[in-house]
Structure formats: C-alpha cells, structure tokens
Amino acid sequence: MAIVAEPVGHDQLDHLATFLRSEELPDDDISLPNRHFFFFKDEDGQFLGIGGFEIHGSDALLRSVVTAPEVRGQGHGMPMVEALLNEMRGHGAEMVYLLTTTAGGFFSKFGFVEITRDEVPPGIKATQEYALLCPADALVMRRKLTFTD
C-alpha cells in the first residue's frame, strides 16, 4: 500500500491544529521552527492521518503520529511511521525519541524501547513537547536511527 507524505504548509497549520485537538494531542507549538509535519494520503488522495518530528542536532523527537478515525486499524500507521523515519534520516537524525501515553506497544514494533527520563538528552528535554505539553507520566521511548534499516 503506497502512501504519500505531504509537508504541512504554514497556510495549513489551522487544519493540522484542529485535527490534533480532535485527537487530544498538543498543538500549542506546531508553528515554531524545526517542526516538520506531514499529512498522509493514499494514492487516491484520501486523508490517512498526520505525523511529524522536530530535529535537535543529531536527535529527533517523533510527534503526533495518528491515523484518521475513519481508516484506523487498516494498517496505515506503519507506513506513516516508516515515512517519518526516512524523513528524519534525511535531516541527519541519528537517535529518535518519542513520548506516548497510549502507543508504546505500537512503537516497540519499530525498535523503540522504553527509557527513563534521565536518559533523555538536554535538547529533547528542552522541547515544549517534552517539558510542557506531554503529561509527566508519558512513556519515553528511544530508537537508534540507522541507514540500513
């Protein structure tokens, strides 16, 4: 199944924010620098979901990966995450972090492992997502990003 990742333009941030809020995900900082968000669609143009990341040196923070409710459970999440991992590689990321309250099992399928908050580097800890927007009890996960996987 082929998916298309379309970068979210500044003129589309309202649509992105509305979708994030409808899924109870943070949207307060989506217009700040270093944020890369994508709308995912299938080959016919049907909206499949969104996802994004921030780059902080060689570290990346994977953010807000969510499929659209009408296509949830149909296998679109995995190719969306793979597309985001490829985009992060293109931006020079070597290590990827994420915070989740509900999807630890899903992300473990991609090689993400749970870590303690003490193991998170300062650049990721300083993000609004980490410091302010995600709950303190969110699971923190990490994955080395290689060019061979």
matplotlib code that plots the C-alpha trace (Angstrom):
import matplotlib.pyplot as plt

x = [0.0, 1.6, 1.1, 2.0, 3.5, 2.7, 4.5, 2.1, 2.5, 2.1, -1.3, -2.4, -1.5, -5.1, -6.2, -3.4, -4.2, -7.9, -7.1, -4.5, -7.0, -9.7, -7.3, -6.4, -2.8, -0.9, -0.8, 0.5, 3.9, 3.3, 4.3, 7.7, 10.9, 12.3, 8.8, 8.1, 4.6, 3.0, -0.5, -0.6, -2.8, -3.3, -2.7, -6.3, -5.9, -7.9, -6.7, -5.0, -3.5, -0.7, 2.7, 5.7, 9.0, 11.5, 15.2, 17.7, 21.2, 21.5, 18.5, 14.9, 11.6, 8.8, 5.5, 1.8, 1.6, -2.2, -4.4, -7.7, -10.6, -12.3, -9.2, -7.9, -6.9, -6.4, -2.6, -1.7, 0.2, 3.2, 3.9, 3.4, 6.0, 8.4, 8.0, 8.7, 11.8, 13.1, 12.4, 14.3, 17.3, 17.2, 17.6, 20.6, 18.9, 20.8, 18.6, 14.8, 12.8, 9.1, 6.6, 3.3, 0.5, -1.2, 1.0, 4.1, 3.3, 2.9, 6.2, 8.1, 7.4, 9.8, 12.5, 11.7, 12.5, 11.3, 13.9, 13.9, 13.6, 17.2, 18.3, 16.8, 19.4, 19.1, 18.0, 14.9, 14.2, 14.2, 11.4, 7.9, 6.5, 8.7, 8.8, 5.3, 2.8, 3.0, 2.0, 4.8, 3.6, 4.0, 6.2, 9.5, 11.0, 14.1, 15.5, 18.8, 18.2, 20.5, 20.7, 20.5, 17.1]
y = [0.0, 3.3, 6.4, 10.0, 12.3, 15.9, 18.5, 20.8, 24.4, 27.4, 28.1, 24.6, 24.9, 25.6, 22.3, 20.5, 22.1, 21.2, 17.6, 17.4, 18.9, 16.4, 13.6, 15.2, 15.9, 19.1, 21.8, 24.8, 24.8, 23.5, 26.8, 27.1, 26.4, 22.9, 21.3, 19.2, 17.9, 15.8, 15.0, 11.4, 10.4, 7.3, 7.1, 8.3, 11.3, 10.0, 11.5, 8.8, 10.8, 13.1, 12.8, 15.0, 15.5, 18.0, 18.0, 18.9, 18.3, 14.6, 13.9, 13.9, 13.9, 12.0, 13.7, 13.2, 10.2, 9.5, 7.9, 9.4, 7.7, 6.5, 4.5, 3.5, -0.2, -0.6, -0.8, 2.8, 3.7, 1.5, 3.1, 6.5, 5.9, 4.4, 7.6, 9.8, 7.7, 8.2, 11.9, 12.2, 10.3, 12.9, 15.6, 13.9, 12.4, 9.5, 8.9, 9.3, 9.9, 9.9, 10.3, 8.4, 7.7, 5.0, 3.6, 2.1, -1.4, 0.0, 1.9, -1.1, -2.8, -0.3, -1.0, 1.8, 0.8, 2.4, 4.6, 6.7, 10.4, 10.7, 9.1, 11.9, 14.3, 18.0, 19.1, 16.8, 17.7, 21.4, 20.9, 22.2, 18.8, 17.2, 20.0, 21.4, 19.7, 15.9, 14.6, 13.7, 10.1, 9.7, 6.8, 7.9, 5.7, 5.8, 4.2, 4.4, 5.5, 3.7, 4.0, 0.3, -0.5]
z = [0.0, -1.1, 0.9, 0.1, 2.7, 2.0, 4.1, 6.1, 4.9, 7.1, 5.5, 6.6, 10.3, 11.3, 9.8, 11.5, 14.9, 14.5, 13.8, 16.7, 19.1, 17.9, 18.8, 22.2, 21.1, 21.8, 19.1, 21.0, 19.4, 15.9, 14.2, 15.9, 14.0, 13.5, 13.3, 10.3, 10.0, 7.2, 6.0, 4.8, 2.0, -0.1, -3.9, -4.5, -2.2, 0.8, 4.1, 6.2, 9.1, 10.3, 11.9, 12.5, 14.2, 15.5, 14.8, 17.6, 16.3, 15.7, 17.8, 16.7, 18.5, 16.8, 17.3, 16.9, 14.7, 14.4, 11.7, 10.8, 12.7, 9.5, 8.5, 11.9, 12.2, 8.5, 8.6, 7.6, 10.8, 10.0, 6.6, 8.1, 10.7, 8.2, 6.0, 9.1, 10.0, 6.4, 6.6, 9.9, 8.3, 5.5, 8.2, 9.7, 12.8, 14.5, 17.5, 17.7, 20.9, 21.5, 24.3, 24.4, 26.8, 24.6, 21.9, 23.5, 22.0, 18.5, 18.6, 20.0, 16.7, 15.1, 17.6, 20.1, 23.7, 26.9, 28.7, 31.8, 31.7, 33.0, 29.7, 27.5, 26.1, 27.0, 23.6, 23.7, 27.3, 26.4, 23.8, 24.6, 23.8, 26.5, 29.0, 28.9, 26.6, 27.3, 30.7, 33.2, 33.2, 29.5, 28.4, 26.9, 24.2, 22.0, 18.9, 17.1, 13.5, 11.1, 7.3, 6.8, 8.4]

ax = plt.figure().add_subplot(projection="3d")
ax.plot(x, y, z, "-o")
ax.set_aspect("equal")
plt.show()
